[in-house]
Amino acid sequence: MYQEGYNKLFRGLIIIFIDIRFNNFNICPDLLGYIIIVSALGILENQHRSYGKAKSFAVASILFSIPDIYQANNILDGLGVFDYSIRFMILSTVSVIIRLVLIYYIAEGIVDIAKNRGLNELVEKATFRWKGILIIEAIMLISTPFYLNISTDIYAIYLLGTSVIAFIMHILFISLTESIGEVLG
């Protein structure tokens, strides 16, 4: 029964992670991914209370993902650096914080269930991957306001480096949700 929830959680996270745009429209909108995650957490909330808490943040993420469906952007140097406005920065920051709390509660559920079952390796993996995401996202959030005060070239290089690390950490976390369905489900 829970394996279906973990499979949906994996699919929802993949959809959120993929960002394919055609004429500024997101072909694979985050909105769809968050709806799938809410459905998955609805199944999993009976397994652990953290999944119920995560579900509330997934619902909030649905609202924050609506503006991402269409996003006119100014791509600088081909690296996808957007022309930031204060409103966009605030909206993005709140959205990232909500997503971090969502990931935290998912990780907390995985860790607690794995501890109860004596799956210490899974506990370590989930903890490491959550902390990795938290650290890199915190670095990116803290540096966002400085974008307005540094050259575009320097920021583009910095953004590329941090984005690669964030990409790796998110892939590791998403892959964790794929493999745990059989173990915890």
Residue pairs with C-beta under 8 A, 6 or more apart in sequence:
1 43
1 185
2 43
2 44
2 47
2 181
2 184
2 185
3 181
3 182
3 185
4 43
4 185
5 40
5 41
5 42
5 43
5 44
5 47
5 181
5 185
6 40
6 44
6 177
6 178
6 180
6 181
6 184
6 185
7 40
7 178
7 181
8 36
8 37
8 39
8 40
8 43
9 37
9 40
9 41
9 44
9 106
9 177
10 174
10 177
10 178
10 181
11 33
11 36
11 40
12 33
12 34
12 35
12 36
12 37
12 39
12 40
13 33
13 37
13 173
13 174
13 177
14 33
14 174
15 28
15 29
15 30
15 32
15 33
15 36
16 30
16 33
16 34
16 37
16 65
17 33
17 170
17 171
17 174
18 28
19 26
19 28
20 26
20 27
20 28
21 27
21 71
24 70
24 71
24 72
24 73
25 69
25 70
26 68
26 69
26 70
26 71
29 65
29 68
29 69
30 61
30 65
30 68
31 62
31 65
31 66
31 68
31 69
33 65
34 58
34 59
34 61
34 62
34 65
35 62
37 58
37 61
37 102
38 55
38 58
38 59
38 62
41 51
41 52
41 54
41 55
41 58
41 106
42 55
44 51
44 109
45 51
45 52
45 55
47 109
47 113
47 184
48 109
48 112
48 113
49 109
50 105
50 106
50 108
50 109
50 112
51 105
51 106
51 109
53 105
54 102
54 105
54 106
54 109
57 98
57 99
57 101
57 102
57 105
58 102
60 98
61 95
61 98
61 99
61 102
64 91
64 94
64 95
64 98
65 95
67 91
71 82
73 80
73 82
73 83
74 82
74 83
75 81
75 82
76 83
76 152
76 156
77 152
77 153
77 156
79 156
79 159
79 160
81 152
81 155
81 156
81 159
82 88
84 144
84 147
84 148
89 144
89 145
92 144
93 141
93 144
96 137
96 140
96 141
97 141
100 133
100 134
100 137
103 130
103 133
103 173
104 130
104 134
106 177
107 126
107 127
107 129
107 130
107 173
110 122
110 126
110 176
110 177
110 180
110 184
111 123
111 126
111 127
113 184
114 120
114 122
114 123
114 126
114 183
114 184
115 123
117 184
119 183
122 180
122 183
125 176
126 176
129 169
129 172
129 173
129 176
130 173
132 169
132 172
133 166
133 169
133 170
133 173
136 162
136 165
136 166
136 169
137 166
139 162
140 162
140 166
143 158
143 162
147 155
